Amino acid sequence: MQQYLLNLQSLGLPKNRIEELARKDDGDNGEVRELMTYRARINGEPANALAHPAAVADPHLRPLTGKFAFGFDLDGKPSGFEDPETHQKGVDNQLYRALGCIRSMRGSLQSRPTFWAWAWGQTLDSMPAWMVTIKGQDLSKDGDVSVTFDRSLDHVRLNIDGSPKSDASYRIDPDPRSHHVYQGTLKNGVVTVGSNEDLRLVKNFLTDPELMLHKAHFRIHMKPDGSVDGFMGGYQPWRDLYFGFAAGGPGTEFCIIGDVPGIYYLLKKHADGDPDPKTGQNTTISATYYFEAVPAFVVAGDKVASSN
């Protein structure tokens, strides 16, 4: 609500009117929400702010200024974060820098951020599973491995608490858009992949239509029980992300995110990859995602292989 009151100033409302709206606020002030929904201005007329973020005054939300972030050195330059796990420097994770000061986007490896936890809860019953298969000569020893990503035709099998169920079977979706094979290295139980190839997995329209990462990198920890966790990173089209944040409408902005056009400006300012040849505006932003996977069986035709 505090950010909304600041936004009212940018609309030119007099101080006494803003104070009146603040006094009336009960956490769900319909009048304020209506003003915020249509705070964009096109030819001087109100317009939907989430659909037209560039027509909204930049609220100048603060980016994160910390030193550490999980991720990968995608550009070979020394500037960037330091990974707290590997202590690699020059880590590129501008998505974290852009969104790290937004409370609902902050979390830890033990506790999911509010927005992404909400998104997972909304999609887990309807979105097909993603599968990662790791193959090598002997996965108990260091050596070369292949890492395959696929999308399933089946939804995620769930335990009673909503967590993914181990040892379920999933059919591979034959759509080639979500099939990728990478070459990597296994050392001390950790698989690393650094590539100049893309990762593309069809997703959903609640958060973003697909997960697209240019120069896909992975760090995967293999565990004795067959489960894995790790990180995937690369350059992600930031407008895809904005679509997901805005598609939830005013309710998502008011209840979860706070200021969607403000996120538009943060993403645009901190985007650091794939500049548009005409405008020079970067079209992608470096990003890293933490993921977890449980043991499963991948079914392709009449062949069954153990996977995660």
N, C-alpha and C positions, 0 to 999 in steps of 0.2 A: 504493500500500500504506500510506503514511503516513496518508492520510485515513481509510482503513479502520480503522487502529489507534485513531485519534481517535474514530471511530464506535463502536468497541467500548466505549470509556469511557462513551458515552451510553447503552449497554445495561446499564451497571452491572457489567460484568465486573471482578473484582479485578485490581489492578496486576500481581500475579505471574502471573496467567493470561494477561493481555495480553502480558507479556514473553515468556512461553513460546510463544505463537502467533507473535510476531515472530521468535523464534529459529528456529522451524520453517519460516518463510516462504522459499520458493525462487523467488518470483515467480509462483507458481501454486498457492497454498496452498488446497487444496480445503475444508479446515475453515473457514478465514476466509471464503472465498467463500460457503459455505453460510450462515454466520451473517449475512453482509451481505445475501444475497438475501432472507432472511426477518427483516430487522431492523425491519420495521414491527410495530406492536403494536395489535391491535384487541381490545378487551375483555380485555386482558392476554395475548392469545395471539399467537404469531408469525404474520406475514402477509407476502406478497410485497411488498417495498419499492418496486419499480418500478411495480406496479399500484396501490399505495396510498401515494403519496408523502406525503400530508398526515398519515399515521399514523406517519411517521418523524420523529424529532427533527431540527430544522433544524440542519445542520452549519455554517451561517454562512460559506459560501464567499464569498470576497472579490469584489466587483465592480471594474470598471476605473474609475480616477479621472482619466484623462488628459484633455487639452484638445481633441484633434483626432479627427475621425471623418468619413468620407465620408457624404454624405446630403443631406437637404433640410429646410428649415424647414416643418414640416407644420402647426404650430399658430399661427404668427405671434407667438410669444412670444420674448423675448430670451434666455431660459435655454437651455442646450444646448451642443453642441459647435461647433467651427469646422471647416468643410470645408477640408482642406489643398490642394485643387485650385482651388476658386472663392473661398475665404476668406469665404464666407457664414457668418454667425454665427447662433446659435439653431437649429442643426441638431439634429433629433430622430432619434436612433439608439440607443434604450435597449436594443435587443438586443445591440449591441456593448458597451454598458456592463455588461450582465448577464453576458455570456459572455467578455468580453475578457481576463480573467485565467486562463482555462482554456487550458492549453497547446495542446491538440488543436484548439481553435477559433481559434487565432491564425495569421495568415498575412500575405501581402502581395499586391500586384497581380501580382507575378512568381512567387509560390509559394503554392499553395493550402493552406489549413489542413488538417491531417491528417484530421479527421473528414469534411469536405466532399469532400476528394480521395478518401477511401475510399468515400463514398456515390456519387460520380460513377462510380468504377470498377465499383461493384456494379450500377448501373442503366443504363449507357450501351448495353448490348446488348439491353435489354428495354423501355426507356421511349421512347415516341414523341417525335419532335423537337418543339421549339417554334420558331416562325417569327415574325420581325418584318419587316414591310414598310413602307418609308418612301417616300411619294409626295409630289411637289411639282411646281410648274410647271417649275422648272429647278433640279435639285439641285446645280448648280455655282454657284448664286447664293443669297444670303440671301433668306428669305421664309417664308411659311406652308407647313406640311407636314401630312400626316396620318401617323399611326403606327398600324399594325395588328398585333395579336398574334393568332396562331392556334396551335392544336395540330395536328400532322400525324397522319395514319393510318399513317405509316411511321416506322420506327426511324431513329435517327441513322446516316448513312453514315459509316464511319470509315476513316481512313488506317491504315497498318500499325502506327503508334505509338499508336493509340487516339484521336487527335485527329479532330475533325469534318472531313469531306472537302468541299472546295469544289466548287461548280457541280453538285451533285446535285439531283435533282428530288424534291419532296415533295408529297403530296396533302393538301389541307386537310381536317381532320376537321369534318364538318358540325355537330357538337354545339355549340350556341350558347353553352354554358357557358365555352368557351375561345376565344371570338371577341370581340375588343374593338377599337374604333377611337377614337383620341384625336387632338385637334388640338394641334399644336405649332408651334414656331418654329425655323428653321434659321439660325444665325448663326456665321460663321467656322468652318464645318465641324462645328458642334456642334448637335444637336437637343435642345431642352428642352421638356418637357411638365410642367405642373403642373395637376392636376385634382382634383375632388372625387368622381371616379368610382372604381369598384372595378376591380382586375385579378384575374381568377380563371382559373387554368390548372390543369387536371387533372394531377396529378403521379404519385406512387407511394407505396406504404405503407412503404417502407424509411425515408424521412426525414419525410415528411408527405403526407397523401392529396392535397392540392392546395395550390398557392401562391395565397393570398388576400391582397391588399393593398388596404385601404381608403385613399381619397385618394391614388391611385397617382401617383407622380412619376417622371420619367425624365430622364436626361442621357446622350445617346448621341453618341459621337465617330465620325464617318464618315471612313474612310481611303481613300487613292487606289486601293488594290487591291480595293475593294468590301467589305472586311470592316468590322466595327464592334466597338466595345466601349463599356462605359458602366455606368451605375448605375440600378437601379430601387428605389424605396422607397415606404413607406406604413405603415399600421398593420396588423399581422398577428396573427391569433388565436394567442395564446401556447400555448394548450392543444393546438393542432394540432402545434406544434413539439415540445412535451413528448412527445406520442404517438410521434413519430418517434425521439426519443432513447431512450424506454423500450422501444419495440417490439423493439429489437435484443437485449433480454434481458441477463442478467448478464455474458455474454461481451463485449458491447459496452461495458458499464460498466467492467469490469475492464481491458480491453485498450485502450480508446480514450478514453472520456469521463471516467472517474474516480469520479463521484458523481452519479448521475441524480436522486435526490430533492433533492440540493443544487441542481441546475439548476432543478428545479420551483420551489423557493423563490426563486431568483434571478429567474426569469421573473415570478413572481407579485408580488414586491416592486417590480420596475422597470417593470412594465406601466403604460402611460401613456395609453391610449385606450379609448373606448367603455365607460364604467363601467356595470356592471349596475345597473338601477334599484332593485333590492331590496337588494342587499348593498353597493353602492358599489365593489366590486372591479373594477378595470379588466380588460376581457376581451381587449384587444389591446395589442401592444407595437410601438413604432416600430422599423422595421428598414430596412436598406439592403443590397442585394445587388449585387455586381459581376458582369457577364456579358460574354461574348465571342460573336461570331457570324461565320460565314463566308458568302461569296456562295452563293446557291442559287436554284433555280427553284421557284416555287409553282404548283402545278397545281390549278385549280378548274374542274371540268367540262372543256370544250374550250378553256379559256383558259390561257395560260402567261404569267406575269409574273416579272420579275426581282425577287429579294428578298434577305434576309439570314437 
